[in-house]
Amino acid sequence: MSDRGFNYIKGRLCCDGVPVSNIAEKYGTPCYLYSSATLLDRLSDFQRAFAAHSPLICFSVKSLANLSILKLLAGKGCGFDVVSGGELYRVLRAGGDASKTVFAGVGKTAGEIEFALHHNVHMFNVESAGEMRLIAKLAAEKGCIADVAIRINPDIDAKTHKKTTTGRKENKFGIGLSKALEVASETTDMPSVNLCGLHVHLGSPIYSPDPYREGLKTLAGFVEKLRGKRIKITTINLGGGYCMSYTGEKVPPPESYAEALDPELNELKINLILEPGRHIAAPAGVLLARVIYRKENDDGKKFVIIDGAMNDLLRPALYGAFHRIWPAESRDKMPGVMKPGDDAAEGSDFEKVDIVGPVCESCDCMAKERPLPRVGEGDLLAIFDAGAYGYTMSSNYNGRTRAAEVLVCDQKPLLVGRRETYQDLVAREDLTKTA
Ligand SMILES: *Cc1c(COP(=O)(O)O)cnc(C)c1O
């Protein structure tokens, strides 16, 4: 059994070979635990799959933004995809390279654009005519030329959750093709912007290479069209959304995306940018939480109440997302595949429970009617595939302090984000300003 990543070894869940129960003991719960081996393996697999096209891989910072992790990835040549000045600040603080950082987002403010120009980011992914004009103005004032890509909204249905699809025309993201042509034409009168790229990000997770292929074809057609207007596009950015398996089922590996895109990319001979987030980060993290209580309602429905909640991991409450959950120490083997509605409890001594957090919202529920070996108070549970959009979406709702973050490197657990304290909760408020 490999000790890279999360594996049960003799009934104990280990992270890169270290029993997670030791880590929970030392750093407390709830606790995000990351495997550096998984992060690096996922990144290098991805890099290898697309190697023929020497892409710039820009890891999506919004999926997982801890400084130590950004530093780890930067050390492997990774660039970054940021969607705010704050994320760019994180990249810089982590020693990431601004010249390998792309900046997306529909609402970049003047302050954010100035910050990004100052640090010379690789490219702005521009999402409206107004933004293009503002970048041109600010770059002119600064006396520099901003490299920009237009984020195209290709109106492609990537078959994701309705809250995470971004490439349909009714979504706020990107610019439709005919408007994009107008915006592109306008740039020919903007000496302070260099329109050299086209960008799409279709949503996530995307479980088939087809939407990417469709997106690439759309962009390729548009590259031609712009050439007619003497605008030379040298970079195509296909965004993120590459899937990972939340259920343990087989999903397309990076190679299948690469293979599907190969013919078009070979023909285009263009610089390629890819922005994976969850594909790399999700399987590299678990949320560890302890059972505080069990209770049963009058109808015999069972609740397992844990110390991790929707403020720690919002995805189940926000998207109805499915995460595998299993005791960190168990004689029962975790099923290889676990899906919503699975009935593993039938004919076994598993019980069906709702796994809920302490937050005062009914949607604070990590799993409903989930078959689980019987767990008792104090038992440790692992919520899997929580590395992406886990900690980055956490909040202080209900006066809860944010969890600790631990990264295992070379079999050593490192506290890379300390647990918040009550003092942290009030540190930015000023009681001397009381009315
Ligand atoms: C969120 C986002 C990504 C990453 O999406 P994943 O599903 O995590 O791969 C990439 N690019 C842009 C522009 C994004 O907004």
The ligand as an ORCA input file, in Angstrom:
! r2SCAN-3c Opt
* xyz 0 1
  C     -12.732     28.724    -10.419
  C     -11.946     28.939    -11.637
  C     -11.032     27.974    -12.071
  C     -10.808     26.660    -11.377
  O     -11.900     25.805    -11.418
  P     -11.697     24.308    -10.890
  O     -13.018     23.667    -11.001
  O     -11.256     24.398     -9.481
  O     -10.669     23.685    -11.757
  C     -10.275     28.269    -13.184
  N     -10.437     29.435    -13.855
  C     -11.314     30.382    -13.466
  C     -11.414     31.630    -14.231
  C     -12.103     30.161    -12.345
  O     -12.980     31.095    -11.966
*
